[in-house]
Amino acid sequence: MSTSFTRTMRSLTADSIHLSVSALAAGLALLAAWGGWFLLARVSLFEVTQEARLEASAAVYAVEVPVAGRVVSSNLAIGREVKAGEILLELDAQPERLQLREESVRVAGLQAQVAALRSQAAAEERARGEEQMAARVAVEQARAQEREAQAPAQFSAEEARRLAELHKQGLIAEREYQKGRSEADRQRAAMEGSRITARKIEQEQRTRDSERDTRLKKLAAEITALEGQMGTIGAAEARLRNEAERRVVRAAATGRLGEVKVLKAGAYVGEGERVAAIVPAGGLRIVAQFDPPAAIGRLREGQPARMRLAGFPWTQYGSMGAVVTHVADEIRDGKVRVELALGDGGGLKVKPQHGMPGSVEVEVEKVSPAGLVLRMGGRWLTEAQEPKLMARQGGGTAVHP
């Protein structure tokens, strides 16, 4: 009986030793696996911000009113597709249009006056041409008469000289001599009269031409003055048209109205007031605002990221992959601007649109669990020692981002 019990105890002892060795081996293997994971595995570290939104890749065009005025008509409706140059808003431009009409009437009157003066100047030119032609004919006629009288005058002069010789010699009577001399004087006077007539006609024509030139210059001056007035009125019309056009607000680009201000006829808008924003067609990007300690020196181009849309639980609607493309070099309003390009949709069940807010997490590095523990331990030691250091330096409060 005792022998059987002894054998049983030996068997149990051998089994117990065998189980202990197996448990120890399993524990050592588990410890080695954990140690390998602790030293060799890589854990991703993320920087997260809740200040992110989707924006159009192209610049969003703000629609602003260039002048103050009252609304006549509005075609602003959120989500409406618009084309470049399309009228979005019209302001009251009735005073400018009335003044423009008045200036147009003035221009029409001046144009009629200019046309009448030009017609008068043309008539003066025609009359001068006709007078000059008539004067030339009269001068030619007088010169022809002069040439016609020249031969008899020369003959009478020769005859008078001959009679003078005969009278000197006493061969002819005094009466005959005087008669020949008188005839010579008459012929010479006739020739001189024709010459004087030609000169008189020429002088009279020059006088008429001078007077007509004076009238034409006066007409030209009046035309120039009227055209100057027309030019001034034309500039005023251009200004009024520009003022009227400034009261018609048009779309600066083709796209979709992403935001609008509800305006009804009769509403008053101020100069420079923003009434809408046009989101051009094209892709989207993510614009996020990070705290400086989280961004400066940690965020870089090419780092992977994901965006989760606010109001759409990511477990139900999914999230979007992204890649960091730009990191601002300066801090503005206490934040660092970071731009990210969209990647895969990740099974996103909602259509991304401009203006959607959300959160962004950027993978900044991969470290081992051991490195992470050492880093946290070092931070804890630093935080624990800082109050003492501050106390030695005269007191104060240490703030850690």
C-alpha positions in Angstrom: 0.0 0.0 0.0 2.8 2.4 1.0 4.7 1.5 -2.2 1.8 2.5 -4.4 1.4 5.8 -2.6 5.1 6.6 -3.0 4.9 6.0 -6.7 1.9 8.3 -7.0 3.7 11.1 -5.3 6.7 10.7 -7.5 4.5 10.9 -10.6 2.7 14.0 -9.3 6.1 15.7 -8.5 7.4 15.0 -12.0 4.3 16.4 -13.6 4.5 19.5 -11.4 8.1 20.1 -12.4 7.2 19.7 -16.0 4.3 22.2 -15.8 6.5 24.7 -14.1 9.2 24.5 -16.8 6.5 24.9 -19.5 5.0 27.9 -17.7 8.3 29.5 -17.3 9.2 29.0 -20.9 5.9 30.5 -22.0 6.4 33.5 -19.7 9.9 34.0 -21.0 8.6 33.8 -24.6 5.8 36.3 -23.8 8.3 38.6 -22.1 10.6 38.4 -25.1 7.8 39.2 -27.5 6.7 42.1 -25.4 10.3 43.4 -25.1 10.7 43.1 -28.9 7.5 45.0 -29.4 8.5 47.6 -26.8 11.8 48.2 -28.5 11.2 47.6 -32.1 7.5 48.4 -32.8 6.6 51.8 -34.2 3.6 53.9 -32.9 2.2 56.8 -34.9 2.0 60.2 -33.2 -0.6 62.7 -34.4 -1.2 66.4 -34.1 -4.9 67.2 -34.1 -6.9 70.4 -34.6 -10.6 71.1 -34.6 -10.2 74.2 -36.7 -10.3 73.0 -40.2 -12.6 73.4 -43.2 -12.9 72.5 -46.8 -12.2 75.3 -49.3 -12.2 75.6 -53.1 -8.7 75.1 -54.5 -9.2 78.3 -56.6 -9.7 81.6 -54.9 -13.2 82.4 -53.8 -14.4 85.7 -55.3 -16.1 88.1 -52.9 -19.0 90.1 -54.4 -18.9 93.6 -53.0 -21.0 96.6 -53.8 -18.8 99.4 -55.3 -21.2 102.2 -54.4 -24.0 102.7 -51.9 -27.6 102.7 -53.0 -31.0 101.1 -53.0 -31.6 97.7 -54.4 -33.8 97.5 -57.5 -33.5 93.8 -58.3 -31.5 90.9 -56.8 -30.6 87.6 -58.4 -28.8 86.3 -55.3 -29.7 82.8 -54.2 -27.4 80.5 -52.3 -26.2 77.5 -54.4 -27.1 79.1 -57.7 -24.8 78.6 -60.6 -23.6 81.8 -62.2 -21.5 82.8 -65.2 -18.9 85.5 -65.5 -20.5 88.8 -66.3 -24.0 87.7 -65.2 -26.0 90.4 -63.4 -26.3 89.6 -59.7 -27.6 92.8 -58.2 -29.0 96.1 -59.6 -29.0 99.4 -57.6 -31.1 102.5 -58.4 -29.3 104.5 -61.2 -32.3 106.6 -62.2 -30.6 110.0 -61.5 -27.6 109.0 -63.6 -29.8 107.9 -66.4 -31.9 111.1 -66.4 -28.7 113.2 -66.4 -27.3 111.0 -69.2 -30.5 111.6 -71.2 -30.2 115.4 -70.6 -26.6 115.4 -71.8 -27.6 113.4 -74.9 -30.1 116.0 -75.8 -27.5 118.7 -75.4 -25.1 116.8 -77.6 -27.8 116.4 -80.3 -28.4 120.2 -80.2 -24.7 120.9 -80.5 -24.4 118.5 -83.3 -27.1 120.3 -85.2 -25.4 123.6 -84.7 -22.1 122.2 -85.8 -23.7 120.7 -88.9 -25.3 124.1 -89.7 -22.0 125.9 -89.3 -20.2 123.4 -91.5 -22.9 123.8 -94.1 -22.4 127.6 -93.9 -18.6 127.2 -94.2 -19.1 125.0 -97.2 -21.3 127.6 -98.8 -18.7 130.2 -98.2 -16.1 128.1 -99.8 -18.3 127.5 -102.8 -19.1 131.2 -103.1 -15.4 132.1 -102.9 -14.6 129.6 -105.7 -17.4 131.1 -107.9 -16.2 134.7 -107.1 -12.6 133.8 -107.9 -13.6 132.2 -111.1 -15.7 135.3 -112.1 -12.9 137.6 -111.1 -10.4 135.7 -113.2 -12.8 136.0 -116.2 -13.2 139.7 -115.6 -9.5 140.2 -115.3 -8.8 138.3 -118.4 -11.4 140.4 -120.2 -9.9 143.6 -119.0 -6.4 142.5 -120.0 -7.8 141.5 -123.4 -9.3 145.0 -123.8 -5.9 146.4 -122.7 -4.1 144.4 -125.4 -6.8 145.4 -127.9 -6.2 149.1 -127.1 -2.5 148.8 -127.0 -2.0 148.8 -130.9 -4.2 151.9 -131.5 -2.5 153.7 -128.7 0.9 153.0 -130.1 -0.3 154.1 -133.5 -1.8 157.3 -132.1 1.4 158.0 -130.2 3.5 157.6 -133.4 1.0 159.8 -135.3 1.2 162.4 -132.6 5.0 162.5 -132.8 4.9 162.8 -136.5 2.3 165.6 -136.3 4.5 167.4 -133.8 7.4 167.3 -136.2 5.2 168.7 -139.0 3.7 171.3 -136.7 7.2 172.3 -135.7 8.2 172.8 -139.3 4.9 174.7 -139.9 3.6 172.2 -142.4 0.3 171.5 -140.7 -2.2 173.7 -138.9 -2.4 173.9 -135.1 -5.9 172.5 -135.1 -4.8 169.3 -136.9 -1.8 168.9 -134.6 -4.1 169.2 -131.5 -6.5 166.8 -132.9 -3.8 164.1 -133.4 -2.5 164.7 -130.0 -5.9 164.4 -128.5 -6.5 161.1 -130.3 -3.2 159.8 -128.9 -4.2 160.8 -125.4 -7.6 159.1 -125.8 -6.1 155.9 -127.0 -3.5 155.9 -124.2 -6.3 156.6 -121.7 -8.3 153.7 -123.0 -5.4 151.3 -122.6 -4.6 152.6 -119.1 -8.3 152.3 -118.2 -8.3 148.6 -119.2 -5.2 148.0 -117.1 -6.6 149.8 -114.1 -9.8 147.8 -114.5 -7.9 144.5 -114.3 -6.0 145.7 -111.2 -9.2 146.9 -109.6 -10.9 143.6 -110.2 -7.9 141.7 -108.7 -7.8 144.0 -105.6 -11.6 143.7 -105.0 -11.3 139.9 -105.2 -8.4 139.9 -102.7 -10.6 142.0 -100.4 -13.5 139.7 -100.8 -11.2 136.7 -100.2 -9.8 138.3 -97.0 -13.3 139.0 -95.7 -14.4 135.5 -96.6 -11.3 134.0 -94.9 -12.3 136.0 -91.8 -15.8 134.6 -91.8 -14.5 131.1 -92.4 -12.0 131.4 -89.5 -14.9 132.7 -87.3 -17.0 129.7 -88.4 -14.1 127.3 -87.7 -13.6 128.9 -84.2 -17.3 128.4 -83.5 -17.2 124.8 -84.7 -14.1 124.2 -82.5 -15.8 125.7 -79.5 -19.0 123.6 -80.0 -16.9 120.4 -80.6 -15.0 121.2 -77.3 -18.4 121.4 -75.6 -19.4 118.1 -77.2 -16.1 116.6 -76.0 -16.8 117.8 -72.4 -20.3 116.5 -72.6 -19.0 113.2 -74.0 -16.6 112.9 -71.0 -19.5 113.6 -68.7 -21.6 111.0 -70.5 -18.8 108.4 -70.1 -18.6 109.2 -66.4 -22.4 108.9 -66.0 -22.4 105.6 -67.9 -19.6 104.4 -65.7 -21.6 105.5 -62.6 -24.7 103.7 -63.9 -22.7 100.6 -64.7 -21.1 100.6 -61.2 -24.7 100.2 -59.9 -25.0 96.9 -61.7 -23.1 94.2 -59.8 -21.9 91.4 -62.0 -20.3 88.0 -61.3 -16.6 88.2 -61.5 -16.2 84.5 -62.4 -18.1 81.4 -63.2 -19.1 79.3 -60.3 -21.6 78.7 -57.5 -22.9 81.2 -55.0 -21.5 79.9 -51.7 -22.9 82.6 -49.5 -25.4 85.4 -50.1 -27.0 88.2 -48.3 -30.8 88.3 -48.5 -31.7 91.6 -50.2 -35.1 92.7 -51.4 -36.1 95.6 -53.6 -35.8 98.8 -51.7 -33.1 97.6 -49.3 -30.1 99.9 -48.8 -26.6 98.6 -49.1 -23.4 100.5 -48.2 -20.3 101.1 -50.3 -18.0 98.1 -50.2 -20.6 95.9 -48.5 -20.1 92.1 -49.2 -23.3 90.6 -50.5 -22.1 87.2 -51.9 -19.2 84.9 -52.5 -18.6 82.9 -55.7 -17.0 79.5 -55.4 -15.4 78.7 -58.7 -15.7 75.2 -60.1 -12.8 72.9 -59.4 -11.2 70.8 -56.7 -11.2 71.2 -52.9 -8.5 71.6 -50.3 -8.3 71.5 -46.6 -7.3 74.6 -44.7 -6.5 74.0 -41.0 -5.3 76.2 -38.1 -2.9 74.6 -35.7 -1.4 75.9 -32.4 2.2 77.0 -33.0 3.8 74.4 -30.7 2.0 71.7 -32.6 2.9 73.0 -36.1 6.3 74.7 -36.0 9.0 72.2 -36.6 6.6 69.2 -36.6 4.4 69.7 -39.6 6.0 69.3 -43.0 5.0 68.9 -46.6 4.2 65.3 -47.5 2.9 64.1 -44.1 -0.2 62.0 -44.3 -3.4 63.2 -42.6 -7.1 62.5 -42.3 -10.1 64.8 -42.0 -13.3 64.0 -40.2 -16.3 66.2 -41.1 -18.2 67.9 -38.2 -21.8 66.8 -37.9 -21.0 63.5 -39.8 -19.8 60.8 -37.4 -16.8 59.2 -39.0 -17.8 55.7 -37.9 -21.0 56.1 -40.0 -19.9 58.4 -42.8 -16.2 57.7 -43.0 -13.3 60.2 -43.3 -11.0 61.6 -46.0 -7.3 61.1 -46.5 -5.1 64.1 -47.1 -1.5 65.1 -47.5 0.1 68.3 -46.1 1.1 70.6 -49.0 1.9 74.0 -47.3 2.8 75.1 -43.8 2.8 78.8 -43.1 6.1 80.3 -41.9 4.4 83.0 -39.7 1.9 83.0 -36.9 -1.3 84.9 -37.6 -4.0 85.4 -34.9 -2.2 83.0 -32.7 -2.4 80.1 -35.2 -0.4 78.5 -38.0 -2.2 78.0 -41.3 -1.7 74.6 -42.9 -3.0 73.5 -46.3 -3.6 69.9 -47.2 -4.5 68.2 -50.5 -7.4 65.7 -50.5 -6.5 62.1 -51.1 -8.7 59.1 -51.1 -12.3 59.5 -49.9 -12.0 56.5 -47.6 -15.5 55.4 -48.3 -16.9 58.8 -47.4 -20.7 58.7 -47.7 -21.3 62.5 -48.0 -20.3 64.8 -50.9 -17.5 67.2 -49.8 -18.5 70.8 -50.4 -16.8 74.2 -49.9 -17.1 75.5 -46.4 -17.6 72.1 -44.6 -15.9 72.2 -41.1 -14.2 69.3 -39.4 -11.1 68.1 -37.6 -7.8 67.1 -39.0 -5.2 64.8 -37.6 -1.7 64.7 -39.1 0.8 61.9 -38.6 4.0 63.7 -37.6 6.3 60.8 -36.7 6.6 57.1 -35.7 8.4 56.2 -32.5 8.9 53.0 -30.5 6.9 52.4 -27.3 10.2 52.6 -25.4 11.1 55.9 -27.0 7.6 57.2 -26.2 7.9 56.1 -22.5 11.3 57.7 -22.2 10.0 60.9 -23.8 7.0 61.0 -21.4 9.3 60.2 -18.5 11.6 63.0 -19.4 8.7 65.4 -19.8 7.4 64.4 -16.4 10.8 64.9 -14.7 11.1 68.3 -16.4 7.7 69.3 -15.2 8.5 68.1 -11.7 11.8 70.0 -11.5 10.6 73.3 -13.0 8.8 74.6 -9.9 12.0 74.1 -7.9 14.0 75.9 -10.5 11.5 78.7 -10.7 11.6 79.0 -6.9 15.4 79.2 -6.9 15.2 82.0 -9.5 12.8 84.1 -7.5 9.4 82.4 -8.0 7.1 82.3 -11.0 4.9 80.0 -12.9 6.0 77.6 -15.6 3.6 77.1 -18.5 3.8 74.1 -20.9 2.0 74.1 -24.2 
